[in-house]
Amino acid sequence: MNAQELRDKTPDQLRDQLVALKKEAFNLRFQQATSQLENTARMRTVRRDVARVMTVLNEKAREAAK
């Protein structure tokens, strides 16, 4: 997922995606704690995707406030 794809989405779609990513991060943390996590790099990508979504949401909020 890249930032341009995210900028094309509506704020509601971004919030839904943010919820899904946070749930995935939660599940990955549990898998890591129980030594069931196979793809450790996925945690990093999910964390960065969450940051991207939040950045685009903040950009959209800032534009709406102008």
N, CA, C and O atoms as a printed pandas DataFrame, in Angstrom:
     atom_number atom_name residue_name chain_id  residue_number  x_coord  y_coord  z_coord
0              1         N          MET        A               1    0.850   -1.171    0.000
1              2        CA          MET        A               1    0.000    0.000    0.000
2              3         C          MET        A               1    0.896    1.235    0.000
3              4         O          MET        A               1    1.851    1.327    0.771
4              5         N          ASN        A               2    0.574    2.175   -0.871
5              6        CA          ASN        A               2    1.351    3.415   -0.877
6              7         C          ASN        A               2    0.445    4.591   -0.547
7              8         O          ASN        A               2   -0.778    4.461   -0.515
8              9         N          ALA        A               3    1.055    5.723   -0.305
9             10        CA          ALA        A               3    0.313    6.889    0.164
10            11         C          ALA        A               3   -0.655    7.416   -0.894
11            12         O          ALA        A               3   -1.718    7.936   -0.554
12            13         N          GLN        A               4   -0.300    7.286   -2.164
13            14        CA          GLN        A               4   -1.193    7.794   -3.205
14            15         C          GLN        A               4   -2.500    7.005   -3.242
15            16         O          GLN        A               4   -3.568    7.586   -3.433
16            17         N          GLU        A               5   -2.421    5.698   -3.063
17            18        CA          GLU        A               5   -3.637    4.881   -3.004
18            19         C          GLU        A               5   -4.512    5.309   -1.832
19            20         O          GLU        A               5   -5.738    5.333   -1.939
20            21         N          LEU        A               6   -3.883    5.640   -0.729
21            22        CA          LEU        A               6   -4.629    6.044    0.458
22            23         C          LEU        A               6   -5.272    7.419    0.268
23            24         O          LEU        A               6   -6.373    7.663    0.762
24            25         N          ARG        A               7   -4.594    8.307   -0.438
25            26        CA          ARG        A               7   -5.141    9.646   -0.638
26            27         C          ARG        A               7   -6.388    9.624   -1.518
27            28         O          ARG        A               7   -7.207   10.541   -1.459
28            29         N          ASP        A               8   -6.535    8.577   -2.338
29            30        CA          ASP        A               8   -7.700    8.450   -3.198
30            31         C          ASP        A               8   -8.931    7.960   -2.448
31            32         O          ASP        A               8  -10.042    8.036   -2.972
32            33         N          LYS        A               9   -8.750    7.460   -1.232
33            34        CA          LYS        A               9   -9.864    6.924   -0.449
34            35         C          LYS        A               9  -10.535    8.019    0.370
35            36         O          LYS        A               9   -9.959    9.077    0.622
36            37         N          THR        A              10  -11.766    7.735    0.777
37            38        CA          THR        A              10  -12.501    8.673    1.623
38            39         C          THR        A              10  -12.054    8.497    3.072
39            40         O          THR        A              10  -11.483    7.463    3.420
40            41         N          PRO        A              11  -12.305    9.491    3.915
41            42        CA          PRO        A              11  -11.931    9.356    5.331
42            43         C          PRO        A              11  -12.604    8.156    6.017
43            44         O          PRO        A              11  -11.997    7.524    6.882
44            45         N          ASP        A              12  -13.845    7.839    5.642
45            46        CA          ASP        A              12  -14.512    6.686    6.244
46            47         C          ASP        A              12  -13.811    5.386    5.865
47            48         O          ASP        A              12  -13.644    4.497    6.700
48            49         N          GLN        A              13  -13.403    5.281    4.608
49            50        CA          GLN        A              13  -12.682    4.082    4.172
50            51         C          GLN        A              13  -11.341    3.975    4.892
51            52         O          GLN        A              13  -10.904    2.882    5.252
52            53         N          LEU        A              14  -10.702    5.106    5.095
53            54        CA          LEU        A              14   -9.420    5.103    5.799
54            55         C          LEU        A              14   -9.585    4.673    7.253
55            56         O          LEU        A              14   -8.763    3.924    7.781
56            57         N          ARG        A              15  -10.648    5.150    7.899
57            58        CA          ARG        A              15  -10.888    4.744    9.292
58            59         C          ARG        A              15  -11.161    3.247    9.388
59            60         O          ARG        A              15  -10.685    2.584   10.309
60            61         N          ASP        A              16  -11.930    2.714    8.433
61            62        CA          ASP        A              16  -12.195    1.274    8.420
62            63         C          ASP        A              16  -10.899    0.489    8.234
63            64         O          ASP        A              16  -10.682   -0.530    8.889
64            65         N          GLN        A              17  -10.051    0.968    7.343
65            66        CA          GLN        A              17   -8.780    0.297    7.110
66            67         C          GLN        A              17   -7.881    0.391    8.337
67            68         O          GLN        A              17   -7.153   -0.551    8.649
68            69         N          LEU        A              18   -7.929    1.515    9.025
69            70        CA          LEU        A              18   -7.133    1.692   10.236
70            71         C          LEU        A              18   -7.561    0.692   11.314
71            72         O          LEU        A              18   -6.717    0.098   11.987
72            73         N          VAL        A              19   -8.864    0.512   11.473
73            74        CA          VAL        A              19   -9.369   -0.461   12.449
74            75         C          VAL        A              19   -8.892   -1.860   12.091
75            76         O          VAL        A              19   -8.452   -2.609   12.963
76            77         N          ALA        A              20   -8.976   -2.214   10.820
77            78        CA          ALA        A              20   -8.549   -3.544   10.381
78            79         C          ALA        A              20   -7.054   -3.758   10.623
79            80         O          ALA        A              20   -6.637   -4.833   11.055
80            81         N          LEU        A              21   -6.258   -2.738   10.344
81            82        CA          LEU        A              21   -4.810   -2.854   10.556
82            83         C          LEU        A              21   -4.467   -2.978   12.033
83            84         O          LEU        A              21   -3.570   -3.736   12.403
84            85         N          LYS        A              22   -5.176   -2.239   12.878
85            86        CA          LYS        A              22   -4.902   -2.334   14.314
86            87         C          LYS        A              22   -5.289   -3.705   14.859
87            88         O          LYS        A              22   -4.610   -4.240   15.736
88            89         N          LYS        A              23   -6.383   -4.278   14.340
89            90        CA          LYS        A              23   -6.764   -5.635   14.748
90            91         C          LYS        A              23   -5.697   -6.634   14.324
91            92         O          LYS        A              23   -5.346   -7.541   15.077
92            93         N          GLU        A              24   -5.187   -6.456   13.108
93            94        CA          GLU        A              24   -4.139   -7.351   12.625
94            95         C          GLU        A              24   -2.884   -7.228   13.484
95            96         O          GLU        A              24   -2.256   -8.235   13.810
96            97         N          ALA        A              25   -2.518   -6.011   13.848
97            98        CA          ALA        A              25   -1.344   -5.807   14.696
98            99         C          ALA        A              25   -1.534   -6.472   16.056
99           100         O          ALA        A              25   -0.602   -7.062   16.602
100          101         N          PHE        A              26   -2.737   -6.373   16.592
101          102        CA          PHE        A              26   -3.047   -7.012   17.863
102          103         C          PHE        A              26   -2.873   -8.529   17.763
103          104         O          PHE        A              26   -2.260   -9.154   18.628
104          105         N          ASN        A              27   -3.422   -9.105   16.698
105          106        CA          ASN        A              27   -3.309  -10.555   16.507
106          107         C          ASN        A              27   -1.861  -10.979   16.298
107          108         O          ASN        A              27   -1.449  -12.034   16.781
108          109         N          LEU        A              28   -1.092  -10.174   15.589
109          110        CA          LEU        A              28    0.319  -10.502   15.381
110          111         C          LEU        A              28    1.098  -10.460   16.691
111          112         O          LEU        A              28    1.993  -11.277   16.906
112          113         N          ARG        A              29    0.763   -9.512   17.569
113          114        CA          ARG        A              29    1.441   -9.454   18.872
114          115         C          ARG        A              29    1.140  -10.705   19.685
115          116         O          ARG        A              29    2.024  -11.233   20.360
116          117         N          PHE        A              30   -0.092  -11.182   19.628
117          118        CA          PHE        A              30   -0.438  -12.398   20.350
118          119         C          PHE        A              30    0.294  -13.603   19.772
119          120         O          PHE        A              30    0.770  -14.461   20.516
120          121         N          GLN        A              31    0.382  -13.665   18.457
121          122        CA          GLN        A              31    1.099  -14.773   17.837
122          123         C          GLN        A              31    2.569  -14.753   18.235
123          124         O          GLN        A              31    3.170  -15.803   18.458
124          125         N          GLN        A              32    3.138  -13.576   18.322
125          126        CA          GLN        A              32    4.538  -13.469   18.715
126          127         C          GLN        A              32    4.720  -13.915   20.169
127          128         O          GLN        A              32    5.693  -14.593   20.499
128          129         N          ALA        A              33    3.797  -13.537   21.015
129          130        CA          ALA        A              33    3.909  -13.882   22.434
130          131         C          ALA        A              33    3.800  -15.388   22.651
131          132         O          ALA        A              33    4.394  -15.929   23.584
132          133         N          THR        A              34    3.046  -16.057   21.795
133          134        CA          THR        A              34    2.867  -17.503   21.945
134          135         C          THR        A              34    3.784  -18.283   21.009
135          136         O          THR        A              34    3.597  -19.486   20.823
136          137         N          SER        A              35    4.756  -17.624   20.426
137          138        CA          SER        A              35    5.738  -18.236   19.519
138          139         C          SER        A              35    5.094  -18.907   18.316
139          140         O          SER        A              35    5.581  -19.937   17.849
140          141         N          GLN        A              36    4.009  -18.339   17.809
141          142        CA          GLN        A              36    3.342  -18.879   16.636
142          143         C          GLN        A              36    3.529  -17.986   15.415
143          144         O          GLN        A              36    3.038  -18.311   14.334
144          145         N          LEU        A              37    4.222  -16.884   15.571
145          146        CA          LEU        A              37    4.394  -15.932   14.478
146          147         C          LEU        A              37    5.440  -16.457   13.497
147          148         O          LEU        A              37    6.585  -16.710   13.872
148          149         N          GLU        A              38    5.038  -16.616   12.245
149          150        CA          GLU        A              38    5.957  -17.134   11.235
150          151         C          GLU        A              38    6.625  -16.006   10.444
151          152         O          GLU        A              38    7.827  -16.058   10.186
152          153         N          ASN        A              39    5.854  -14.994   10.061
153          154        CA          ASN        A              39    6.393  -13.904    9.265
154          155         C          ASN        A              39    6.588  -12.685   10.168
155          156         O          ASN        A              39    5.676  -11.877   10.347
156          157         N          THR        A              40    7.771  -12.568   10.721
157          158        CA          THR        A              40    8.026  -11.479   11.668
158          159         C          THR        A              40    8.067  -10.125   10.972
159          160         O          THR        A              40    7.829   -9.101   11.613
160          161         N          ALA        A              41    8.359  -10.096    9.693
161          162        CA          ALA        A              41    8.418   -8.830    8.958
162          163         C          ALA        A              41    7.031   -8.216    8.800
163          164         O          ALA        A              41    6.904   -7.015    8.563
164          165         N          ARG        A              42    5.994   -9.038    8.929
165          166        CA          ARG        A              42    4.628   -8.527    8.769
166          167         C          ARG        A              42    4.292   -7.510    9.853
167          168         O          ARG        A              42    3.541   -6.567    9.601
168          169         N          MET        A              43    4.837   -7.685   11.055
169          170        CA          MET        A              43    4.583   -6.727   12.136
170          171         C          MET        A              43    5.079   -5.339   11.740
171          172         O          MET        A              43    4.405   -4.337   11.980
172          173         N          ARG        A              44    6.244   -5.290   11.141
173          174        CA          ARG        A              44    6.822   -4.009   10.732
174          175         C          ARG        A              44    5.980   -3.351    9.645
175          176         O          ARG        A              44    5.724   -2.148    9.697
176          177         N          THR        A              45    5.550   -4.137    8.663
177          178        CA          THR        A              45    4.770   -3.559    7.572
178          179         C          THR        A              45    3.409   -3.077    8.058
179          180         O          THR        A              45    2.923   -2.042    7.603
180          181         N          VAL        A              46    2.793   -3.810    8.973
181          182        CA          VAL        A              46    1.497   -3.386    9.512
182          183         C          VAL        A              46    1.654   -2.100   10.301
183          184         O          VAL        A              46    0.830   -1.192   10.183
184          185         N          ARG        A              47    2.701   -2.015   11.101
185          186        CA          ARG        A              47    2.938   -0.808   11.888
186          187         C          ARG        A              47    3.146    0.405   10.978
187          188         O          ARG        A              47    2.643    1.492   11.262
188          189         N          ARG        A              48    3.874    0.216    9.906
189          190        CA          ARG        A              48    4.117    1.321    8.975
190          191         C          ARG        A              48    2.851    1.682    8.201
191          192         O          ARG        A              48    2.613    2.854    7.909
192          193         N          ASP        A              49    2.034    0.672    7.868
193          194        CA          ASP        A              49    0.766    0.950    7.181
194          195         C          ASP        A              49   -0.167    1.757    8.078
195          196         O          ASP        A              49   -0.866    2.655    7.609
196          197         N          VAL        A              50   -0.175    1.434    9.367
197          198        CA          VAL        A              50   -0.986    2.198   10.314
198          199         C          VAL        A              50   -0.526    3.657   10.316
199          200         O          VAL        A              50   -1.350    4.572   10.303
200          201         N          ALA        A              51    0.769    3.867   10.331
201          202        CA          ALA        A              51    1.309    5.226   10.335
202          203         C          ALA        A              51    0.928    5.959    9.049
203          204         O          ALA        A              51    0.592    7.142    9.089
204          205         N          ARG        A              52    0.980    5.265    7.911
205          206        CA          ARG        A              52    0.609    5.897    6.649
206          207         C          ARG        A              52   -0.848    6.326    6.652
207          208         O          ARG        A              52   -1.180    7.439    6.245
208          209         N          VAL        A              53   -1.721    5.427    7.117
209          210        CA          VAL        A              53   -3.153    5.740    7.140
210          211         C          VAL        A              53   -3.411    6.935    8.058
211          212         O          VAL        A              53   -4.176    7.833    7.706
212          213         N          MET        A              54   -2.785    6.949    9.213
213          214        CA          MET        A              54   -2.990    8.052   10.145
214          215         C          MET        A              54   -2.463    9.370    9.564
215          216         O          MET        A              54   -3.066   10.423    9.770
216          217         N          THR        A              55   -1.354    9.313    8.846
217          218        CA          THR        A              55   -0.799   10.515    8.226
218          219         C          THR        A              55   -1.760   11.077    7.191
219          220         O          THR        A              55   -1.999   12.284    7.156
220          221         N          VAL        A              56   -2.310   10.215    6.352
221          222        CA          VAL        A              56   -3.236   10.675    5.317
222          223         C          VAL        A              56   -4.517   11.205    5.958
223          224         O          VAL        A              56   -5.068   12.203    5.494
224          225         N          LEU        A              57   -4.997   10.556    7.015
225          226        CA          LEU        A              57   -6.184   11.068    7.710
226          227         C          LEU        A              57   -5.930   12.457    8.277
227          228         O          LEU        A              57   -6.791   13.332    8.190
228          229         N          ASN        A              58   -4.755   12.661    8.854
229          230        CA          ASN        A              58   -4.411   13.988    9.392
230          231         C          ASN        A              58   -4.301   15.023    8.280
231          232         O          ASN        A              58   -4.703   16.173    8.458
232          233         N          GLU        A              59   -3.758   14.622    7.136
233          234        CA          GLU        A              59   -3.679   15.547    6.004
234          235         C          GLU        A              59   -5.070   15.965    5.552
235          236         O          GLU        A              59   -5.319   17.143    5.296
236          237         N          LYS        A              60   -5.976   14.995    5.456
237          238        CA          LYS        A              60   -7.342   15.289    5.026
238          239         C          LYS        A              60   -8.064   16.178    6.036
239          240         O          LYS        A              60   -8.827   17.066    5.653
240          241         N          ALA        A              61   -7.823   15.941    7.320
241          242        CA          ALA        A              61   -8.445   16.762    8.358
242          243         C          ALA        A              61   -7.924   18.196    8.293
243          244         O          ALA        A              61   -8.682   19.149    8.471
244          245         N          ARG        A              62   -6.642   18.337    8.038
245          246        CA          ARG        A              62   -6.036   19.662    7.935
246          247         C          ARG        A              62   -6.582   20.416    6.733
247          248         O          ARG        A              62   -6.822   21.620    6.809
248          249         N          GLU        A              63   -6.781   19.704    5.612
249          250        CA          GLU        A              63   -7.357   20.330    4.415
250          251         C          GLU        A              63   -8.795   20.754    4.659
251          252         O          GLU        A              63   -9.222   21.812    4.198
252          253         N          ALA        A              64   -9.545   19.929    5.386
253          254        CA          ALA        A              64  -10.951   20.230    5.663
254          255         C          ALA        A              64  -11.078   21.439    6.603
255          256         O          ALA        A              64  -12.067   22.169    6.551
256          257         N          ALA        A              65  -10.071   21.640    7.459
257          258        CA          ALA        A              65  -10.138   22.741    8.422
258          259         C          ALA        A              65   -9.842   24.093    7.755
259          260         O          ALA        A              65  -10.162   25.140    8.318
260          261         N          LYS        A              66   -9.250   24.075    6.594
261          262        CA          LYS        A              66   -8.910   25.341    5.921
262          263         C          LYS        A              66  -10.121   26.002    5.339
263          264         O          LYS        A              66  -10.013   27.072    4.740
